[in-house]
Amino acid sequence: MNPLVEFMLLNPGLADRLIAEHVDDGRRYCRMCALGAQRGYFRFPCDIRLTADKAKEFESRGPAGPPPGGF
């Protein structure tokens, strides 16, 4: 399992918070992930959002375990 997904699963509410913060700005960029001063933003979905989505997906599967092949 991806260690970041595992970390999110061990910290209740973290994936939900990250999903709420890392959203599309309407131009296909993440509102939260700045590249740096005057350089713009990362494309949406960003890696943080994708990882949080994976954690929520795993969470919704319940105790059955990860899908075949893992994440």
CHARMM-style PDB file with segment names, atoms N, HN, CA, C and O in Angstrom:
ATOM      1  N   MET     1       0.850  -1.175   0.000  1.00  0.00      PROA
ATOM      2  CA  MET     1       0.000   0.000   0.000  1.00  0.00      PROA
ATOM      3  C   MET     1       0.898   1.242   0.000  1.00  0.00      PROA
ATOM      4  O   MET     1       1.967   1.254   0.610  1.00  0.00      PROA
ATOM      5  N   ASN     2       0.447   2.263  -0.684  1.00  0.00      PROA
ATOM      6  HN  ASN     2      -0.422   2.253  -1.179  1.00  0.00      PROA
ATOM      7  CA  ASN     2       1.153   3.539  -0.707  1.00  0.00      PROA
ATOM      8  C   ASN     2       1.257   4.064   0.726  1.00  0.00      PROA
ATOM      9  O   ASN     2       0.240   4.147   1.414  1.00  0.00      PROA
ATOM     10  N   PRO     3       2.461   4.422   1.199  1.00  0.00      PROA
ATOM     11  CA  PRO     3       2.616   4.888   2.572  1.00  0.00      PROA
ATOM     12  C   PRO     3       1.821   6.156   2.882  1.00  0.00      PROA
ATOM     13  O   PRO     3       1.405   6.358   4.023  1.00  0.00      PROA
ATOM     14  N   LEU     4       1.606   7.005   1.886  1.00  0.00      PROA
ATOM     15  HN  LEU     4       1.944   6.840   0.959  1.00  0.00      PROA
ATOM     16  CA  LEU     4       0.797   8.215   2.128  1.00  0.00      PROA
ATOM     17  C   LEU     4      -0.677   7.866   2.309  1.00  0.00      PROA
ATOM     18  O   LEU     4      -1.364   8.464   3.137  1.00  0.00      PROA
ATOM     19  N   VAL     5      -1.158   6.904   1.540  1.00  0.00      PROA
ATOM     20  HN  VAL     5      -0.600   6.418   0.867  1.00  0.00      PROA
ATOM     21  CA  VAL     5      -2.537   6.435   1.715  1.00  0.00      PROA
ATOM     22  C   VAL     5      -2.684   5.841   3.106  1.00  0.00      PROA
ATOM     23  O   VAL     5      -3.656   6.122   3.807  1.00  0.00      PROA
ATOM     24  N   GLU     6      -1.723   5.022   3.504  1.00  0.00      PROA
ATOM     25  HN  GLU     6      -0.933   4.794   2.935  1.00  0.00      PROA
ATOM     26  CA  GLU     6      -1.761   4.414   4.834  1.00  0.00      PROA
ATOM     27  C   GLU     6      -1.756   5.487   5.924  1.00  0.00      PROA
ATOM     28  O   GLU     6      -2.503   5.383   6.897  1.00  0.00      PROA
ATOM     29  N   PHE     7      -0.921   6.515   5.770  1.00  0.00      PROA
ATOM     30  HN  PHE     7      -0.313   6.600   4.981  1.00  0.00      PROA
ATOM     31  CA  PHE     7      -0.869   7.611   6.737  1.00  0.00      PROA
ATOM     32  C   PHE     7      -2.229   8.305   6.837  1.00  0.00      PROA
ATOM     33  O   PHE     7      -2.690   8.620   7.934  1.00  0.00      PROA
ATOM     34  N   MET     8      -2.860   8.539   5.697  1.00  0.00      PROA
ATOM     35  HN  MET     8      -2.485   8.283   4.806  1.00  0.00      PROA
ATOM     36  CA  MET     8      -4.180   9.185   5.707  1.00  0.00      PROA
ATOM     37  C   MET     8      -5.214   8.320   6.403  1.00  0.00      PROA
ATOM     38  O   MET     8      -6.073   8.829   7.123  1.00  0.00      PROA
ATOM     39  N   LEU     9      -5.136   7.021   6.192  1.00  0.00      PROA
ATOM     40  HN  LEU     9      -4.438   6.607   5.607  1.00  0.00      PROA
ATOM     41  CA  LEU     9      -6.085   6.108   6.838  1.00  0.00      PROA
ATOM     42  C   LEU     9      -5.883   6.053   8.348  1.00  0.00      PROA
ATOM     43  O   LEU     9      -6.836   5.837   9.096  1.00  0.00      PROA
ATOM     44  N   LEU    10      -4.656   6.246   8.793  1.00  0.00      PROA
ATOM     45  HN  LEU    10      -3.881   6.422   8.186  1.00  0.00      PROA
ATOM     46  CA  LEU    10      -4.358   6.223  10.226  1.00  0.00      PROA
ATOM     47  C   LEU    10      -4.699   7.539  10.926  1.00  0.00      PROA
ATOM     48  O   LEU    10      -4.647   7.619  12.153  1.00  0.00      PROA
ATOM     49  N   ASN    11      -5.044   8.560  10.160  1.00  0.00      PROA
ATOM     50  HN  ASN    11      -5.086   8.495   9.163  1.00  0.00      PROA
ATOM     51  CA  ASN    11      -5.385   9.875  10.701  1.00  0.00      PROA
ATOM     52  C   ASN    11      -6.793  10.245  10.262  1.00  0.00      PROA
ATOM     53  O   ASN    11      -6.973  10.894   9.233  1.00  0.00      PROA
ATOM     54  N   PRO    12      -7.798   9.832  11.042  1.00  0.00      PROA
ATOM     55  CA  PRO    12      -9.194  10.058  10.666  1.00  0.00      PROA
ATOM     56  C   PRO    12      -9.478  11.523  10.320  1.00  0.00      PROA
ATOM     57  O   PRO    12      -9.080  12.438  11.042  1.00  0.00      PROA
ATOM     58  N   GLY    13     -10.165  11.717   9.213  1.00  0.00      PROA
ATOM     59  HN  GLY    13     -10.488  10.974   8.626  1.00  0.00      PROA
ATOM     60  CA  GLY    13     -10.551  13.049   8.777  1.00  0.00      PROA
ATOM     61  C   GLY    13      -9.537  13.730   7.871  1.00  0.00      PROA
ATOM     62  O   GLY    13      -9.865  14.720   7.217  1.00  0.00      PROA
ATOM     63  N   LEU    14      -8.309  13.216   7.821  1.00  0.00      PROA
ATOM     64  HN  LEU    14      -8.043  12.412   8.352  1.00  0.00      PROA
ATOM     65  CA  LEU    14      -7.274  13.859   7.016  1.00  0.00      PROA
ATOM     66  C   LEU    14      -7.624  13.822   5.529  1.00  0.00      PROA
ATOM     67  O   LEU    14      -7.538  14.847   4.854  1.00  0.00      PROA
ATOM     68  N   ALA    15      -8.012  12.675   5.016  1.00  0.00      PROA
ATOM     69  HN  ALA    15      -8.082  11.842   5.564  1.00  0.00      PROA
ATOM     70  CA  ALA    15      -8.357  12.575   3.594  1.00  0.00      PROA
ATOM     71  C   ALA    15      -9.516  13.504   3.261  1.00  0.00      PROA
ATOM     72  O   ALA    15      -9.494  14.174   2.228  1.00  0.00      PROA
ATOM     73  N   ASP    16     -10.526  13.552   4.120  1.00  0.00      PROA
ATOM     74  HN  ASP    16     -10.544  13.008   4.959  1.00  0.00      PROA
ATOM     75  CA  ASP    16     -11.671  14.445   3.878  1.00  0.00      PROA
ATOM     76  C   ASP    16     -11.229  15.905   3.820  1.00  0.00      PROA
ATOM     77  O   ASP    16     -11.676  16.660   2.957  1.00  0.00      PROA
ATOM     78  N   ARG    17     -10.357  16.295   4.733  1.00  0.00      PROA
ATOM     79  HN  ARG    17      -9.994  15.681   5.434  1.00  0.00      PROA
ATOM     80  CA  ARG    17      -9.881  17.682   4.762  1.00  0.00      PROA
ATOM     81  C   ARG    17      -9.090  18.016   3.503  1.00  0.00      PROA
ATOM     82  O   ARG    17      -9.263  19.086   2.920  1.00  0.00      PROA
ATOM     83  N   LEU    18      -8.226  17.102   3.087  1.00  0.00      PROA
ATOM     84  HN  LEU    18      -8.086  16.232   3.561  1.00  0.00      PROA
ATOM     85  CA  LEU    18      -7.425  17.337   1.884  1.00  0.00      PROA
ATOM     86  C   LEU    18      -8.290  17.397   0.631  1.00  0.00      PROA
ATOM     87  O   LEU    18      -8.036  18.205  -0.262  1.00  0.00      PROA
ATOM     88  N   ILE    19      -9.305  16.547   0.562  1.00  0.00      PROA
ATOM     89  HN  ILE    19      -9.511  15.890   1.287  1.00  0.00      PROA
ATOM     90  CA  ILE    19     -10.228  16.573  -0.580  1.00  0.00      PROA
ATOM     91  C   ILE    19     -10.970  17.901  -0.625  1.00  0.00      PROA
ATOM     92  O   ILE    19     -11.180  18.460  -1.701  1.00  0.00      PROA
ATOM     93  N   ALA    20     -11.366  18.406   0.537  1.00  0.00      PROA
ATOM     94  HN  ALA    20     -11.195  17.952   1.411  1.00  0.00      PROA
ATOM     95  CA  ALA    20     -12.072  19.690   0.597  1.00  0.00      PROA
ATOM     96  C   ALA    20     -11.179  20.868   0.204  1.00  0.00      PROA
ATOM     97  O   ALA    20     -11.663  21.848  -0.363  1.00  0.00      PROA
ATOM     98  N   GLU    21      -9.882  20.779   0.502  1.00  0.00      PROA
ATOM     99  HN  GLU    21      -9.489  19.983   0.962  1.00  0.00      PROA
ATOM    100  CA  GLU    21      -8.956  21.883   0.220  1.00  0.00      PROA
ATOM    101  C   GLU    21      -8.397  21.853  -1.197  1.00  0.00      PROA
ATOM    102  O   GLU    21      -8.199  22.906  -1.802  1.00  0.00      PROA
ATOM    103  N   HSD    22      -8.145  20.683  -1.727  1.00  0.00      PROA
ATOM    104  HN  HSD    22      -8.306  19.827  -1.236  1.00  0.00      PROA
ATOM    105  CA  HSD    22      -7.503  20.542  -3.038  1.00  0.00      PROA
ATOM    106  C   HSD    22      -8.583  20.348  -4.098  1.00  0.00      PROA
ATOM    107  O   HSD    22      -8.929  19.224  -4.460  1.00  0.00      PROA
ATOM    108  N   VAL    23      -9.103  21.472  -4.585  1.00  0.00      PROA
ATOM    109  HN  VAL    23      -8.821  22.385  -4.290  1.00  0.00      PROA
ATOM    110  CA  VAL    23     -10.214  21.476  -5.534  1.00  0.00      PROA
ATOM    111  C   VAL    23      -9.831  22.206  -6.816  1.00  0.00      PROA
ATOM    112  O   VAL    23      -8.872  22.977  -6.850  1.00  0.00      PROA
ATOM    113  N   ASP    24     -10.591  21.949  -7.854  1.00  0.00      PROA
ATOM    114  HN  ASP    24     -11.370  21.323  -7.826  1.00  0.00      PROA
ATOM    115  CA  ASP    24     -10.406  22.589  -9.157  1.00  0.00      PROA
ATOM    116  C   ASP    24     -10.800  24.058  -9.045  1.00  0.00      PROA
ATOM    117  O   ASP    24     -11.847  24.389  -8.488  1.00  0.00      PROA
ATOM    118  N   ASP    25      -9.958  24.929  -9.578  1.00  0.00      PROA
ATOM    119  HN  ASP    25      -9.108  24.661 -10.030  1.00  0.00      PROA
ATOM    120  CA  ASP    25     -10.261  26.365  -9.532  1.00  0.00      PROA
ATOM    121  C   ASP    25     -11.146  26.806 -10.694  1.00  0.00      PROA
ATOM    122  O   ASP    25     -11.386  28.001 -10.862  1.00  0.00      PROA
ATOM    123  N   GLY    26     -11.630  25.870 -11.492  1.00  0.00      PROA
ATOM    124  HN  GLY    26     -11.434  24.899 -11.355  1.00  0.00      PROA
ATOM    125  CA  GLY    26     -12.458  26.188 -12.638  1.00  0.00      PROA
ATOM    126  C   GLY    26     -11.655  26.297 -13.925  1.00  0.00      PROA
ATOM    127  O   GLY    26     -12.219  26.420 -15.012  1.00  0.00      PROA
ATOM    128  N   ARG    27     -10.321  26.249 -13.791  1.00  0.00      PROA
ATOM    129  HN  ARG    27      -9.863  26.149 -12.908  1.00  0.00      PROA
ATOM    130  CA  ARG    27      -9.443  26.305 -14.966  1.00  0.00      PROA
ATOM    131  C   ARG    27      -8.545  25.080 -15.030  1.00  0.00      PROA
ATOM    132  O   ARG    27      -7.530  25.069 -15.726  1.00  0.00      PROA
ATOM    133  N   ARG    28      -8.940  24.046 -14.288  1.00  0.00      PROA
ATOM    134  HN  ARG    28      -9.765  24.055 -13.723  1.00  0.00      PROA
ATOM    135  CA  ARG    28      -8.202  22.778 -14.219  1.00  0.00      PROA
ATOM    136  C   ARG    28      -6.874  22.892 -13.480  1.00  0.00      PROA
ATOM    137  O   ARG    28      -5.914  22.189 -13.797  1.00  0.00      PROA
ATOM    138  N   TYR    29      -6.827  23.787 -12.485  1.00  0.00      PROA
ATOM    139  HN  TYR    29      -7.607  24.358 -12.227  1.00  0.00      PROA
ATOM    140  CA  TYR    29      -5.669  23.908 -11.597  1.00  0.00      PROA
ATOM    141  C   TYR    29      -6.141  23.732 -10.163  1.00  0.00      PROA
ATOM    142  O   TYR    29      -7.276  24.067  -9.823  1.00  0.00      PROA
ATOM    143  N   CYS    30      -5.248  23.199  -9.319  1.00  0.00      PROA
ATOM    144  HN  CYS    30      -4.326  22.927  -9.595  1.00  0.00      PROA
ATOM    145  CA  CYS    30      -5.563  23.016  -7.906  1.00  0.00      PROA
ATOM    146  C   CYS    30      -5.465  24.361  -7.195  1.00  0.00      PROA
ATOM    147  O   CYS    30      -4.472  25.075  -7.332  1.00  0.00      PROA
ATOM    148  N   ARG    31      -6.509  24.703  -6.430  1.00  0.00      PROA
ATOM    149  HN  ARG    31      -7.316  24.123  -6.318  1.00  0.00      PROA
ATOM    150  CA  ARG    31      -6.508  25.971  -5.700  1.00  0.00      PROA
ATOM    151  C   ARG    31      -5.454  26.020  -4.602  1.00  0.00      PROA
ATOM    152  O   ARG    31      -5.049  27.108  -4.192  1.00  0.00      PROA
ATOM    153  N   MET    32      -5.002  24.874  -4.120  1.00  0.00      PROA
ATOM    154  HN  MET    32      -5.331  23.990  -4.453  1.00  0.00      PROA
ATOM    155  CA  MET    32      -4.122  24.826  -2.962  1.00  0.00      PROA
ATOM    156  C   MET    32      -2.646  24.670  -3.325  1.00  0.00      PROA
ATOM    157  O   MET    32      -1.784  25.174  -2.604  1.00  0.00      PROA
ATOM    158  N   CYS    33      -2.345  24.002  -4.398  1.00  0.00      PROA
ATOM    159  HN  CYS    33      -3.045  23.593  -4.984  1.00  0.00      PROA
ATOM    160  CA  CYS    33      -0.960  23.645  -4.732  1.00  0.00      PROA
ATOM    161  C   CYS    33      -0.281  24.700  -5.603  1.00  0.00      PROA
ATOM    162  O   CYS    33      -0.284  24.596  -6.830  1.00  0.00      PROA
ATOM    163  N   ALA    34       0.289  25.694  -4.976  1.00  0.00      PROA
ATOM    164  HN  ALA    34       0.291  25.778  -3.980  1.00  0.00      PROA
ATOM    165  CA  ALA    34       1.016  26.734  -5.703  1.00  0.00      PROA
ATOM    166  C   ALA    34       2.403  26.232  -6.089  1.00  0.00      PROA
ATOM    167  O   ALA    34       3.048  25.512  -5.328  1.00  0.00      PROA
ATOM    168  N   LEU    35       2.848  26.618  -7.269  1.00  0.00      PROA
ATOM    169  HN  LEU    35       2.324  27.203  -7.887  1.00  0.00      PROA
ATOM    170  CA  LEU    35       4.191  26.258  -7.733  1.00  0.00      PROA
ATOM    171  C   LEU    35       5.252  27.186  -7.179  1.00  0.00      PROA
ATOM    172  O   LEU    35       6.430  26.828  -7.176  1.00  0.00      PROA
ATOM    173  N   GLY    36       4.888  28.332  -6.724  1.00  0.00      PROA
ATOM    174  HN  GLY    36       3.931  28.623  -6.726  1.00  0.00      PROA
ATOM    175  CA  GLY    36       5.852  29.303  -6.220  1.00  0.00      PROA
ATOM    176  C   GLY    36       5.446  30.699  -6.675  1.00  0.00      PROA
ATOM    177  O   GLY    36       4.481  30.867  -7.421  1.00  0.00      PROA
ATOM    178  N   ALA    37       6.180  31.676  -6.225  1.00  0.00      PROA
ATOM    179  HN  ALA    37       6.964  31.540  -5.619  1.00  0.00      PROA
ATOM    180  CA  ALA    37       5.850  33.071  -6.501  1.00  0.00      PROA
ATOM    181  C   ALA    37       5.667  33.308  -8.001  1.00  0.00      PROA
ATOM    182  O   ALA    37       6.579  33.078  -8.795  1.00  0.00      PROA
ATOM    183  N   GLN    38       4.489  33.767  -8.369  1.00  0.00      PROA
ATOM    184  HN  GLN    38       3.748  33.954  -7.724  1.00  0.00      PROA
ATOM    185  CA  GLN    38       4.157  34.163  -9.736  1.00  0.00      PROA
ATOM    186  C   GLN    38       4.281  33.054 -10.777  1.00  0.00      PROA
ATOM    187  O   GLN    38       4.332  33.342 -11.972  1.00  0.00      PROA
ATOM    188  N   ARG    39       4.329  31.809 -10.356  1.00  0.00      PROA
ATOM    189  HN  ARG    39       4.287  31.575  -9.385  1.00  0.00      PROA
ATOM    190  CA  ARG    39       4.502  30.724 -11.323  1.00  0.00      PROA
ATOM    191  C   ARG    39       3.228  29.948 -11.580  1.00  0.00      PROA
ATOM    192  O   ARG    39       3.221  29.085 -12.457  1.00  0.00      PROA
ATOM    193  N   GLY    40       2.165  30.209 -10.869  1.00  0.00      PROA
ATOM    194  HN  GLY    40       2.171  30.910 -10.157  1.00  0.00      PROA
ATOM    195  CA  GLY    40       0.922  29.489 -11.121  1.00  0.00      PROA
ATOM    196  C   GLY    40       0.694  28.327 -10.176  1.00  0.00      PROA
ATOM    197  O   GLY    40       1.229  28.298  -9.068  1.00  0.00      PROA
ATOM    198  N   TYR    41      -0.109  27.366 -10.623  1.00  0.00      PROA
ATOM    199  HN  TYR    41      -0.544  27.390 -11.523  1.00  0.00      PROA
ATOM    200  CA  TYR    41      -0.547  26.252  -9.793  1.00  0.00      PROA
ATOM    201  C   TYR    41      -0.411  24.936 -10.548  1.00  0.00      PROA
ATOM    202  O   TYR    41      -0.310  24.910 -11.774  1.00  0.00      PROA
ATOM    203  N   PHE    42      -0.412  23.831  -9.775  1.00  0.00      PROA
ATOM    204  HN  PHE    42      -0.494  23.852  -8.779  1.00  0.00      PROA
ATOM    205  CA  PHE    42      -0.370  22.495 -10.364  1.00  0.00      PROA
ATOM    206  C   PHE    42      -1.712  22.178 -11.011  1.00  0.00      PROA
ATOM    207  O   PHE    42      -2.752  22.688 -10.593  1.00  0.00      PROA
ATOM    208  N   ARG    43      -1.678  21.342 -12.021  1.00  0.00      PROA
ATOM    209  HN  ARG    43      -0.834  20.927 -12.361  1.00  0.00      PROA
ATOM    210  CA  ARG    43      -2.895  20.886 -12.679  1.00  0.00      PROA
ATOM    211  C   ARG    43      -3.751  20.095 -11.683  1.00  0.00      PROA
ATOM    212  O   ARG    43      -3.236  19.445 -10.774  1.00  0.00      PROA
ATOM    213  N   PHE    44      -5.058  20.169 -11.877  1.00  0.00      PROA
ATOM    214  HN  PHE    44      -5.477  20.697 -12.616  1.00  0.00      PROA
ATOM    215  CA  PHE    44      -5.999  19.414 -11.066  1.00  0.00      PROA
ATOM    216  C   PHE    44      -6.410  18.171 -11.841  1.00  0.00      PROA
ATOM    217  O   PHE    44      -6.639  18.269 -13.047  1.00  0.00      PROA
ATOM    218  N   PRO    45      -6.514  17.017 -11.216  1.00  0.00      PROA
ATOM    219  CA  PRO    45      -6.247  16.775  -9.806  1.00  0.00      PROA
ATOM    220  C   PRO    45      -4.748  16.652  -9.522  1.00  0.00      PROA
ATOM    221  O   PRO    45      -4.007  16.016 -10.271  1.00  0.00      PROA
ATOM    222  N   CYS    46      -4.330  17.268  -8.439  1.00  0.00      PROA
ATOM    223  HN  CYS    46      -4.933  17.785  -7.830  1.00  0.00      PROA
ATOM    224  CA  CYS    46      -2.935  17.226  -8.012  1.00  0.00      PROA
ATOM    225  C   CYS    46      -2.651  15.870  -7.349  1.00  0.00      PROA
ATOM    226  O   CYS    46      -3.574  15.096  -7.093  1.00  0.00      PROA
ATOM    227  N   ASP    47      -1.390  15.593  -7.077  1.00  0.00      PROA
ATOM    228  HN  ASP    47      -0.641  16.222  -7.285  1.00  0.00      PROA
ATOM    229  CA  ASP    47      -1.019  14.320  -6.456  1.00  0.00      PROA
ATOM    230  C   ASP    47      -1.625  14.156  -5.068  1.00  0.00      PROA
ATOM    231  O   ASP    47      -2.000  13.049  -4.681  1.00  0.00      PROA
ATOM    232  N   ILE    48      -1.724  15.242  -4.324  1.00  0.00      PROA
ATOM    233  HN  ILE    48      -1.420  16.141  -4.638  1.00  0.00      PROA
ATOM    234  CA  ILE    48      -2.317  15.161  -2.978  1.00  0.00      PROA
ATOM    235  C   ILE    48      -3.784  14.765  -3.085  1.00  0.00      PROA
ATOM    236  O   ILE    48      -4.250  13.911  -2.332  1.00  0.00      PROA
ATOM    237  N   ARG    49      -4.510  15.372  -4.007  1.00  0.00      PROA
ATOM    238  HN  ARG    49      -4.131  16.066  -4.620  1.00  0.00      PROA
ATOM    239  CA  ARG    49      -5.927  15.046  -4.178  1.00  0.00      PROA
ATOM    240  C   ARG    49      -6.100  13.600  -4.630  1.00  0.00      PROA
ATOM    241  O   ARG    49      -6.973  12.895  -4.125  1.00  0.00      PROA
ATOM    242  N   LEU    50      -5.280  13.153  -5.572  1.00  0.00      PROA
ATOM    243  HN  LEU    50      -4.570  13.725  -5.982  1.00  0.00      PROA
ATOM    244  CA  LEU    50      -5.372  11.771  -6.038  1.00  0.00      PROA
ATOM    245  C   LEU    50      -5.104  10.777  -4.909  1.00  0.00      PROA
ATOM    246  O   LEU    50      -5.768   9.745  -4.814  1.00  0.00      PROA
ATOM    247  N   THR    51      -4.138  11.086  -4.063  1.00  0.00      PROA
ATOM    248  HN  THR    51      -3.598  11.924  -4.140  1.00  0.00      PROA
ATOM    249  CA  THR    51      -3.811  10.211  -2.937  1.00  0.00      PROA
ATOM    250  C   THR    51      -4.945  10.189  -1.919  1.00  0.00      PROA
ATOM    251  O   THR    51      -5.295   9.130  -1.398  1.00  0.00      PROA
ATOM    252  N   ALA    52      -5.518  11.358  -1.635  1.00  0.00      PROA
ATOM    253  HN  ALA    52      -5.234  12.218  -2.058  1.00  0.00      PROA
ATOM    254  CA  ALA    52      -6.647  11.420  -0.699  1.00  0.00      PROA
ATOM    255  C   ALA    52      -7.853  10.668  -1.260  1.00  0.00      PROA
ATOM    256  O   ALA    52      -8.567  10.001  -0.512  1.00  0.00      PROA
ATOM    257  N   ASP    53      -8.085  10.772  -2.571  1.00  0.00      PROA
ATOM    258  HN  ASP    53      -7.505  11.314  -3.179  1.00  0.00      PROA
ATOM    259  CA  ASP    53      -9.177  10.018  -3.199  1.00  0.00      PROA
ATOM    260  C   ASP    53      -8.953   8.512  -3.056  1.00  0.00      PROA
ATOM    261  O   ASP    53      -9.896   7.762  -2.804  1.00  0.00      PROA
ATOM    262  N   LYS    54      -7.701   8.074  -3.216  1.00  0.00      PROA
ATOM    263  HN  LYS    54      -6.935   8.683  -3.420  1.00  0.00      PROA
ATOM    264  CA  LYS    54      -7.379   6.647  -3.042  1.00  0.00      PROA
ATOM    265  C   LYS    54      -7.655   6.207  -1.606  1.00  0.00      PROA
ATOM    266  O   LYS    54      -8.191   5.123  -1.377  1.00  0.00      PROA
ATOM    267  N   ALA    55      -7.289   7.050  -0.640  1.00  0.00      PROA
ATOM    268  HN  ALA    55      -6.853   7.931  -0.826  1.00  0.00      PROA
ATOM    269  CA  ALA    55      -7.540   6.723   0.769  1.00  0.00      PROA
ATOM    270  C   ALA    55      -9.038   6.584   1.030  1.00  0.00      PROA
ATOM    271  O   ALA    55      -9.466   5.662   1.724  1.00  0.00      PROA
ATOM    272  N   LYS    56      -9.835   7.500   0.475  1.00  0.00      PROA
ATOM    273  HN  LYS    56      -9.487   8.249  -0.089  1.00  0.00      PROA
ATOM    274  CA  LYS    56     -11.290   7.423   0.657  1.00  0.00      PROA
ATOM    275  C   LYS    56     -11.858   6.177  -0.019  1.00  0.00      PROA
ATOM    276  O   LYS    56     -12.761   5.528   0.511  1.00  0.00      PROA
ATOM    277  N   GLU    57     -11.324   5.852  -1.185  1.00  0.00      PROA
ATOM    278  HN  GLU    57     -10.591   6.378  -1.616  1.00  0.00      PROA
ATOM    279  CA  GLU    57     -11.762   4.652  -1.902  1.00  0.00      PROA
ATOM    280  C   GLU    57     -11.472   3.404  -1.067  1.00  0.00      PROA
ATOM    281  O   GLU    57     -12.327   2.529  -0.926  1.00  0.00      PROA
ATOM    282  N   PHE    58     -10.278   3.333  -0.526  1.00  0.00      PROA
ATOM    283  HN  PHE    58      -9.584   4.043  -0.640  1.00  0.00      PROA
ATOM    284  CA  PHE    58      -9.905   2.200   0.311  1.00  0.00      PROA
ATOM    285  C   PHE    58     -10.777   2.152   1.560  1.00  0.00      PROA
ATOM    286  O   PHE    58     -11.236   1.085   1.968  1.00  0.00      PROA
ATOM    287  N   GLU    59     -11.000   3.317   2.162  1.00  0.00      PROA
ATOM    288  HN  GLU    59     -10.628   4.184   1.831  1.00  0.00      PROA
ATOM    289  CA  GLU    59     -11.831   3.419   3.365  1.00  0.00      PROA
ATOM    290  C   GLU    59     -13.244   2.900   3.095  1.00  0.00      PROA
ATOM    291  O   GLU    59     -13.830   2.222   3.940  1.00  0.00      PROA
ATOM    292  N   SER    60     -13.785   3.214   1.929  1.00  0.00      PROA
ATOM    293  HN  SER    60     -13.309   3.764   1.243  1.00  0.00      PROA
ATOM    294  CA  SER    60     -15.152   2.813   1.605  1.00  0.00      PROA
ATOM    295  C   SER    60     -15.272   1.311   1.356  1.00  0.00      PROA
ATOM    296  O   SER    60     -16.369   0.757   1.435  1.00  0.00      PROA
ATOM    297  N   ARG    61     -14.151   0.648   1.054  1.00  0.00      PROA
ATOM    298  HN  ARG    61     -13.261   1.099   0.990  1.00  0.00      PROA
ATOM    299  CA  ARG    61     -14.182  -0.795   0.841  1.00  0.00      PROA
ATOM    300  C   ARG    61     -14.304  -1.568   2.143  1.00  0.00      PROA
ATOM    301  O   ARG    61     -14.626  -2.756   2.147  1.00  0.00      PROA
ATOM    302  N   GLY    62     -14.043  -0.880   3.247  1.00  0.00      PROA
ATOM    303  HN  GLY    62     -13.782   0.085   3.243  1.00  0.00      PROA
ATOM    304  CA  GLY    62     -14.156  -1.516   4.551  1.00  0.00      PROA
ATOM    305  C   GLY    62     -12.975  -2.412   4.850  1.00  0.00      PROA
ATOM    306  O   GLY    62     -11.913  -2.266   4.246  1.00  0.00      PROA
ATOM    307  N   PRO    63     -13.151  -3.341   5.779  1.00  0.00      PROA
ATOM    308  CA  PRO    63     -12.045  -4.177   6.255  1.00  0.00      PROA
ATOM    309  C   PRO    63     -11.640  -5.284   5.289  1.00  0.00      PROA
ATOM    310  O   PRO    63     -10.797  -6.109   5.640  1.00  0.00      PROA
ATOM    311  N   ALA    64     -12.203  -5.332   4.101  1.00  0.00      PROA
ATOM    312  HN  ALA    64     -12.888  -4.661   3.816  1.00  0.00      PROA
ATOM    313  CA  ALA    64     -11.893  -6.414   3.167  1.00  0.00      PROA
ATOM    314  C   ALA    64     -10.462  -6.370   2.664  1.00  0.00      PROA
ATOM    315  O   ALA    64      -9.943  -7.375   2.179  1.00  0.00      PROA
ATOM    316  N   GLY    65      -9.813  -5.200   2.776  1.00  0.00      PROA
ATOM    317  HN  GLY    65     -10.235  -4.383   3.170  1.00  0.00      PROA
ATOM    318  CA  GLY    65      -8.424  -5.096   2.324  1.00  0.00      PROA
ATOM    319  C   GLY    65      -8.334  -4.377   1.004  1.00  0.00      PROA
ATOM    320  O   GLY    65      -9.349  -4.051   0.389  1.00  0.00      PROA
ATOM    321  N   PRO    66      -7.110  -4.130   0.570  1.00  0.00      PROA
ATOM    322  CA  PRO    66      -6.895  -3.376  -0.674  1.00  0.00      PROA
ATOM    323  C   PRO    66      -7.311  -4.195  -1.896  1.00  0.00      PROA
ATOM    324  O   PRO    66      -7.417  -5.419  -1.813  1.00  0.00      PROA
ATOM    325  N   PRO    67      -7.543  -3.538  -3.012  1.00  0.00      PROA
ATOM    326  CA  PRO    67      -7.915  -4.270  -4.222  1.00  0.00      PROA
ATOM    327  C   PRO    67      -6.736  -5.119  -4.702  1.00  0.00      PROA
ATOM    328  O   PRO    67      -5.588  -4.842  -4.353  1.00  0.00      PROA
ATOM    329  N   PRO    68      -7.013  -6.136  -5.489  1.00  0.00      PROA
ATOM    330  CA  PRO    68      -5.918  -6.959  -6.018  1.00  0.00      PROA
ATOM    331  C   PRO    68      -4.905  -6.076  -6.744  1.00  0.00      PROA
ATOM    332  O   PRO    68      -5.282  -5.197  -7.519  1.00  0.00      PROA
ATOM    333  N   GLY    69      -3.641  -6.309  -6.496  1.00  0.00      PROA
ATOM    334  HN  GLY    69      -3.334  -7.023  -5.866  1.00  0.00      PROA
ATOM    335  CA  GLY    69      -2.597  -5.509  -7.110  1.00  0.00      PROA
ATOM    336  C   GLY    69      -2.222  -4.293  -6.299  1.00  0.00      PROA
ATOM    337  O   GLY    69      -1.256  -3.609  -6.638  1.00  0.00      PROA
ATOM    338  N   GLY    70      -2.957  -3.998  -5.232  1.00  0.00      PROA
ATOM    339  HN  GLY    70      -3.742  -4.553  -4.957  1.00  0.00      PROA
ATOM    340  CA  GLY    70      -2.655  -2.844  -4.373  1.00  0.00      PROA
ATOM    341  C   GLY    70      -2.915  -1.533  -5.064  1.00  0.00      PROA
ATOM    342  O   GLY    70      -3.661  -1.463  -6.041  1.00  0.00      PROA
ATOM    343  N   PHE    71      -2.292  -0.492  -4.547  1.00  0.00      PROA
ATOM    344  HN  PHE    71      -1.686  -0.549  -3.754  1.00  0.00      PROA
ATOM    345  CA  PHE    71      -2.477   0.853  -5.107  1.00  0.00      PROA
ATOM    346  C   PHE    71      -1.305   1.224  -5.939  1.00  0.00      PROA
ATOM    347  OT1 PHE    71      -1.267   2.319  -6.500  1.00  0.00      PROA
TER     348      PHE     71
END
